[in-house]
Amino acid sequence: MRDLLVQRLTDYAPRKLNLNYTEAGILVPVTDDPGNPEMIFTLRSQNLSTHSGQVAYPGGKRDAEDFSLAATALRETHEEIGLPPDRVEIISPLSQVMSRHGILVTPYVGVVPEGYPLKPNPGEIESVFSVPLSFFLEDQRERTDAIPFQNQTIHVPCYRWERYQIWGLSAVVLVEFLNAVYDAEIDLFKPQNQ
C-alpha cells in the first residue's frame, strides 16, 4: 500500500485555501496491507462541544508548540487513539478544507501498521473503526448531501459502514483521497442519482 500511495501522491498538488482562519491538522490513516488496505476513522464522543457523535479522522487544532500541521495531526492522533507518531509514515498532504465551524483543515495521508492496537481516549473518542478501501471504491453511498460552499454547491456522498455514517468534511477528504490514489472519478460538483 505504501508504494501505491507514494507513487500516486508524490507529485500530487493539493489545493490550498487562501483564508486566514484557525488551523487544524488531521491524519488520513491507511493500513499497510497490500491485499486489503483499510482506512481508520473515529467516532467522536457525544460530550464534545463540536462535531459530537460524528465520524471523523483523528486530528485537531494546531497548538503553538506544533512545528507544523503534520506534527499537529500526529500529536492529536496519538492523544485520540494511542497511535504513536513513530508508527505513522506521512506520505502527502491533501487539499485544505474548511469546516463549518470556520477551521481551516489540512489532511495528511499516512501509512500505519496493519493491526496496531488502537485505544480511543474516552474523553474525546467513543470508538475507532476501520473500513476497507474496496468498500468506498464501489461508491455505494447511502445518500448525497448538497452543501453550499463559497458560492457553489458540492454534492458530498454519505457512506454507511455498519453503525457509522461517514459524511460531511470527512467524506470530502475521503473522496479526494479516492480520486487522487485510485482515479475514482467521484465528482463533488455534479449531483448524483443515488
N, C-alpha and C positions, 0 to 999 in steps of 0.2 A: 504494500500500500504506500509506503514511504516513497518508493521510486516513482510511482504514478503521480503522487502529489508534487514532488519536486519537478518532474518533467512538465506537468501542466501549469504549475503556479510560479515557476522561477521567473519567467518573463511576463507574468500577469501584471497588468496596470490597473490597480484598484482605483475607483473614483474617490476623490476627496471632496468633502463639502466645505466651502469657504464660509464657515459660520463660527462665531465666537461664543461658544457655549461650554458648560461644564463637560469635561471629557470622561469617558469610561472605556475600559478595555475588556473584551470578552474572549474566551477561548472557544474555538470550534474543534472539540476533541474528536479525533478519528482513531480507532484502534488499528494497530499494525497487524492486521490479519489478512493476508493476501487472498484467502478463499472467501471470507465473509466479513469484510470490514464493517464496523458499526460506528455510529455517531452517538456521543454521550450527551444527555440533557439532564437538567434538574427540574424538579417541581418545587417552586418557591413556597415557603411557609405561608400559611393563612394569616400569620401575625405581623407580616411586614407592611410598612406603610405604602409602598409602591409595588405594583405587579404581584400582589399577594395571590397565591394559589395558581399562578401561571407557570407554564413551561418556559424555561429559559436556558441559555448557555451559561456556564459558570463565568463569573466576572463581576465587575463593579466599577465604581467611580475611582478616578485617579487620586492617590494621596500625594502630598507634597514630596514625600520621600521616594516615590517611584521615579526611577530614572528614565522610564519610557512607558508607553501604553502597553507594550508587550509584557513588561515587568508587572504592570497593574493586573493584566489578565492572569498571569501566572500566580501572583500573590493571592488574588481573590479566589482562584481555583483551589489553591491549597487550603485557604480558610474555609471554603464552602464544602468541598468534597474530599479533602485529605490527600489530594494528588500533589506530591512534591514537585517543585519546578524542575528538578534534575531528572524527572521521569517524563518530561514533555520536550519534544523537539519541535520548535516553532518553524513552520515552513514558509508562510507568507501571510501578509495581511489581506483582507478582503476590503471591499468598498465600505466607506463610512456610512452609517445610517443614523437617522435622528429618531430618538424615542419620543413618544407622545408627551413625556414629561420634560422635554427640552434638553435632553442629554445627547451629546454627540458621541456615538459609539463606534469604536474601531474593533472589528473582529479579527482574530488571528487563528489561522488553521494550524493545528498542532497534532503531531502523531504521538499517541500514548500506547503503553504496553497493553496488549490484549489480556484481559482477566485480572488486571491490577485491582486489588481490593479497595473500593471507594467507600468512604464513610461520610454520609451527609452531616453537616453541622446543624443540629436540631434547632438552633436559634434562627437559622436562615433558610434551611432546605428541608423540605418534607421527605423527598426521595430523590434518588439518582437512578436513571434508566438508560438503556442503550437500544438503538433501533438500527437494524441492518440497512445499509445504504441501498441495497437492492429494492427494499420496500418503497423508498422515495422515488427511485428511478421508474417505477411503474406508474407514478403520479396518480394514485387512486385517492384523490383528495375527497374529503368529506363535504367541503363547500369551498366557495371562493368569496372572499371579502373584498368589497370595493372601498378603498381607503384614500381619502383626499390627501395629497402631499405636494406642496409647492406648485399650486395651480394646475395640478394634474390629478388623475385618478390612477392608482395602481391596484391591480387585481391579484390579491395575495391568497395563495392556497392555504387551506386548513387541513391538516392531516390528523387522523386519529390512529394512535398506536395503543392498543389495549385501553386503559382508562385515561390516557393522556391525550390532550389536544395541543398540537403544535401549530401555532398561528401567529399573526402579527409580526413584530420585529424578528422573532426567531425564524419564522417562515421566510421572511425576506432574505435573511442571511443564508439560510439553507438553500434557497433557490439559486442565489448567486454561486454558492459552492457547487451545486449540481451542474449548473451551466458551465462554469469555468473548468471543472475537472472532468465531467462526463458528456459535455455538449448536449445537455438535456433539453435545450431549447424551450424552456418554460418562460413564456413572455408575460411579464408583470404588467405590461401596458395594453394587453388585449384581454377582453372578458372571456372567461371560459364557460362552457355549457354545463360543466359538472357541478 
